[in-house]
């Protein structure tokens, strides 16, 4: 029995050390990590009140800091990544860079409110933290740290070997040519209406899932958002909630719950007249991704609404 236990312990140690120190996913997880780190580096260079957009891929695809920045007259960082990346991880990375007077805009995807503990704990950021960012991992709850140790499996090991080999051979990711790239503010660019034309049939057939108000109220993501709003309020940072972009023929059914989550916890809430709904031909490849033309138009509306929110928060000068 002792030999069996020793063998099990040794295999477990090899497994953990392999994923913590040796195996990596430089093409898939590397792209996420690269975007997160690039926006954080930009945030470190800004010493004046700024706007930070945090969301899933709806952030960089459907919002454009390059457009919003001159409207609101302050630096803007588009720090949205993918829905699968945990909100607790994003909040933990950005909290040290947020200062009094900053604004955080959260046009989160609906799925980000309803993701459960397990899905959040075992997202791609778990593997990223274990391999590259154990400093942040140590700041998260023990449950999160344990989950990171076991977030990868045999398939990940095989993909790690493949991706590492491809990178060593100078493999060039073809996605930039197919879907565009990223500018210095973190916006996705180049996802033109012409490129989107090939996706129109797929877009027309999509049936988005909308969680109910009850699911949003009970969601683990909603708990994380509420906690972040309270933290921000205690540090004189303004949080403004917003709506993700989506199809005009598929309205959000949990809108009241989303709005209440922000207002009840002391944040602002930005709701455009069109509720961020657009025709399907305004999108690129999913209901969360506007094409570039619509992205810019939407960002003008968001920028003007944010400017008004900033003015509303600014005390009137003393007579």
C-alpha positions in Angstrom: 0.0 0.0 0.0 2.9 2.4 0.8 4.4 1.8 -2.6 1.1 2.5 -4.3 0.6 5.7 -2.3 4.2 6.8 -3.1 3.7 6.1 -6.8 0.5 8.1 -6.8 2.1 11.0 -5.0 5.1 11.0 -7.3 2.9 10.9 -10.4 0.8 13.8 -9.0 4.0 15.8 -8.4 5.3 15.1 -11.9 1.9 16.2 -13.3 1.8 19.5 -11.4 5.5 20.3 -12.1 5.0 19.6 -15.8 2.2 22.0 -16.2 3.6 24.6 -13.8 7.1 24.7 -15.2 7.5 22.9 -18.5 4.4 22.6 -20.7 2.8 25.6 -22.3 0.2 26.6 -24.9 2.1 29.5 -26.7 -0.4 29.8 -29.6 -3.8 29.5 -28.0 -3.3 30.6 -24.3 -0.4 32.7 -25.4 -2.7 34.9 -27.5 -4.9 35.5 -24.5 -2.0 36.2 -22.2 -0.4 38.5 -24.7 -3.5 40.6 -25.0 -4.0 40.8 -21.2 -0.4 41.7 -20.6 -0.3 44.3 -23.4 -3.3 46.2 -22.0 -1.9 46.0 -18.5 1.4 47.5 -19.7 -0.5 50.3 -21.3 -2.3 50.9 -18.1 0.9 51.1 -16.2 2.1 54.0 -18.4 -1.0 56.2 -17.7 -0.8 58.5 -14.7 -4.0 60.5 -15.4 -7.7 59.5 -15.0 -8.5 56.9 -17.6 -11.3 54.7 -18.9 -10.9 50.9 -18.8 -13.3 48.7 -20.7 -13.6 45.2 -19.2 -15.7 42.5 -20.9 -15.3 39.4 -22.9 -14.5 39.6 -26.6 -17.5 42.0 -27.0 -15.1 44.5 -25.5 -12.4 44.7 -28.3 -14.7 43.6 -31.2 -17.6 45.9 -30.6 -16.0 48.8 -28.8 -13.2 51.0 -30.0 -11.1 53.0 -27.5 -9.5 54.7 -30.5 -12.9 56.3 -31.2 -14.0 56.8 -27.6 -10.8 58.3 -26.3 -11.1 61.7 -28.1 -14.8 62.0 -27.3 -14.3 61.7 -23.5 -11.0 63.5 -23.4 -9.1 60.9 -21.4 -7.0 57.8 -22.1 -8.9 54.6 -22.9 -7.8 51.0 -22.6 -9.8 48.2 -24.2 -9.0 45.3 -21.8 -11.8 42.9 -22.8 -10.6 39.4 -23.6 -12.7 36.2 -23.8 -15.8 35.1 -21.9 -14.0 32.1 -20.6 -11.4 34.2 -18.7 -12.6 34.6 -15.1 -13.8 38.0 -13.9 -12.0 37.5 -10.6 -8.7 37.1 -12.5 -9.4 40.3 -14.6 -10.4 42.3 -11.5 -7.4 41.1 -9.6 -5.0 42.1 -12.4 -6.5 45.5 -12.9 -7.2 46.6 -9.3 -3.5 47.6 -8.6 -3.6 49.9 -11.7 -6.9 51.7 -11.0 -6.7 55.1 -9.3 -9.3 57.5 -7.8 -11.0 59.2 -10.7 -10.7 56.3 -13.1 -13.8 54.8 -14.8 -14.4 51.1 -15.5 -17.0 50.4 -18.1 -18.4 46.8 -18.0 -20.5 45.9 -21.1 -20.2 42.3 -20.0 -21.7 39.4 -22.1 -24.7 37.8 -20.5 -22.8 34.5 -20.0 -20.3 36.3 -17.8 -23.0 36.9 -15.1 -24.2 33.3 -15.0 -20.9 31.3 -15.1 -20.7 29.0 -12.2 -17.8 28.4 -9.8 -16.4 25.4 -11.6 -16.5 27.0 -15.1 -14.8 30.2 -13.7 -12.2 28.3 -11.7 -11.2 26.0 -14.6 -11.1 28.6 -17.4 -8.0 29.3 -19.5 -6.7 31.8 -17.0 -6.2 28.9 -14.5 -3.5 27.4 -16.8 -2.1 30.9 -17.5 -1.7 31.7 -13.8 -0.2 28.3 -12.9 2.5 28.6 -15.7 3.1 32.4 -15.9 1.3 34.3 -13.1 1.5 32.6 -9.8 1.7 36.0 -8.0 -1.9 36.7 -9.0 -2.9 33.1 -8.3 -1.7 33.4 -4.7 -4.1 36.4 -4.2 -7.1 34.4 -5.1 -9.1 32.1 -2.8 -7.6 28.6 -2.0 -10.4 27.0 -4.1 -9.1 28.8 -7.1 -5.5 27.8 -6.4 -6.3 24.2 -6.1 -8.4 24.3 -9.3 -5.4 25.8 -11.2 -3.3 22.7 -10.2 -5.8 20.4 -12.0 -7.1 22.6 -14.8 -5.1 20.8 -17.5 -5.2 17.2 -18.7 -3.7 14.8 -21.2 -5.2 16.7 -24.2 -3.5 19.9 -23.0 -0.2 18.1 -22.7 -0.4 16.9 -26.3 -1.5 20.3 -27.5 1.3 21.9 -25.6 3.9 19.7 -27.4 2.3 20.5 -30.8 2.0 24.3 -30.2 5.5 24.5 -28.8 6.9 22.6 -31.9 4.9 24.9 -34.2 6.2 28.0 -32.5 9.8 26.7 -32.7 9.3 26.2 -36.5 8.2 29.9 -36.9 4.5 29.1 -37.3 2.6 32.3 -38.1 -0.9 32.5 -36.7 -3.3 33.0 -39.7 -6.1 34.5 -37.7 -4.8 38.1 -38.2 -5.3 37.8 -41.9 -8.7 36.2 -41.5 -10.2 38.3 -38.7 -8.0 41.4 -38.3 -5.6 42.5 -35.6 -5.3 44.6 -32.5 -4.3 48.3 -32.1 -2.3 49.9 -29.3 -5.4 50.6 -27.2 -6.5 46.9 -27.3 -9.3 47.4 -29.9 -9.8 44.7 -32.5 -9.4 46.1 -36.0 -9.6 45.0 -39.5 -12.8 42.9 -39.0 -14.4 44.7 -42.0 -17.8 44.3 -43.4 -16.2 42.8 -46.5 -14.6 40.1 -44.4 -17.9 39.6 -42.5 -19.8 39.0 -45.7 -18.7 35.3 -45.7 -20.3 34.9 -42.3 -23.8 36.3 -43.1 -25.4 32.9 -43.6 -24.1 31.6 -40.3 -25.1 34.9 -38.6 -28.6 34.6 -40.0 -29.0 31.1 -38.5 -27.7 31.8 -35.0 -30.1 31.6 -32.1 -28.5 33.4 -29.1 -29.2 32.1 -25.6 -30.4 34.6 -23.1 -30.3 33.8 -19.4 -33.3 34.7 -17.3 -33.4 37.4 -14.6 -33.3 34.6 -12.0 -30.2 33.1 -13.5 -28.5 36.4 -13.6 -29.4 37.2 -10.0 -28.0 33.9 -8.8 -25.0 33.8 -11.0 -21.5 33.6 -9.6 -20.4 36.3 -12.1 -22.9 38.6 -10.7 -21.5 38.1 -7.2 -18.0 39.0 -8.5 -19.3 42.1 -10.3 -21.1 43.3 -7.1 -17.9 42.8 -5.1 -15.9 44.7 -7.6 -18.3 47.6 -7.6 -18.2 47.9 -3.9 -14.4 47.8 -3.9 -14.3 50.5 -6.6 -16.6 52.7 -4.7 -14.4 52.5 -1.6 -11.5 53.7 -3.8 -13.3 56.5 -5.6 -13.4 54.6 -8.9 -16.5 54.9 -10.9 -18.0 51.7 -12.4 -20.5 52.0 -15.2 -22.3 48.9 -16.3 -23.5 48.5 -19.9 -25.1 46.1 -22.3 -23.2 43.8 -24.7 -24.0 44.2 -28.4 -26.5 41.7 -29.9 -29.0 41.1 -32.6 -32.0 43.5 -32.8 -34.3 40.5 -33.3 -33.1 38.8 -30.1 -33.5 41.1 -27.1 -32.0 40.5 -23.7 -34.7 39.0 -21.4 -32.7 39.6 -18.2 -32.2 43.3 -18.8 -33.8 44.5 -15.6 -31.6 42.1 -13.5 -28.5 43.4 -15.2 -29.5 47.0 -14.6 -30.4 46.4 -11.0 -27.1 44.7 -10.3 -25.2 47.8 -11.0 -27.6 50.4 -9.6 -28.2 48.5 -6.4 -24.5 48.3 -5.7 -23.8 52.0 -6.3 -22.5 51.9 -9.9 -23.8 53.7 -12.9 -25.6 52.1 -15.8 -25.4 53.1 -19.5 -28.3 52.1 -21.6 -28.3 53.4 -25.2 -31.6 54.1 -26.9 -31.2 51.0 -29.1 -30.1 48.9 -26.1 -27.0 48.0 -28.1 -29.1 45.9 -30.5 -28.2 46.0 -34.3 -29.3 44.2 -37.5 -27.5 40.9 -38.1 -25.6 42.3 -41.1 -23.9 44.7 -38.7 -22.0 41.8 -37.1 -18.8 40.0 -37.9 -18.9 36.4 -36.9 -21.0 36.2 -33.7 -23.8 38.2 -31.9 -21.1 39.7 -29.6 -18.8 41.0 -32.4 -19.8 43.9 -34.5 -18.0 44.4 -37.8 -15.6 47.3 -37.9 -17.9 49.9 -39.4 -20.6 49.1 -36.8 -18.0 49.0 -34.1 -17.0 52.5 -34.8 -20.6 53.8 -35.0 -21.5 52.0 -31.7 -18.4 53.5 -30.0 -19.4 57.0 -30.9 -22.8 56.4 -29.2 -21.0 54.8 -26.2 -18.4 57.6 -26.0 -21.1 60.4 -26.0 -23.0 58.6 -23.3 -19.9 58.1 -21.2 -19.0 61.8 -21.6 -22.4 62.7 -20.2 -22.0 60.3 -17.3 -18.6 61.9 -16.6 -20.1 65.3 -16.6 -22.9 64.2 -14.3 -20.3 62.9 -11.8 -18.2 66.1 -11.9 -19.0 68.5 -9.1 -20.0 72.0 -10.3 -17.3 74.6 -9.7 -17.6 76.8 -6.6 -19.1 80.2 -7.3 
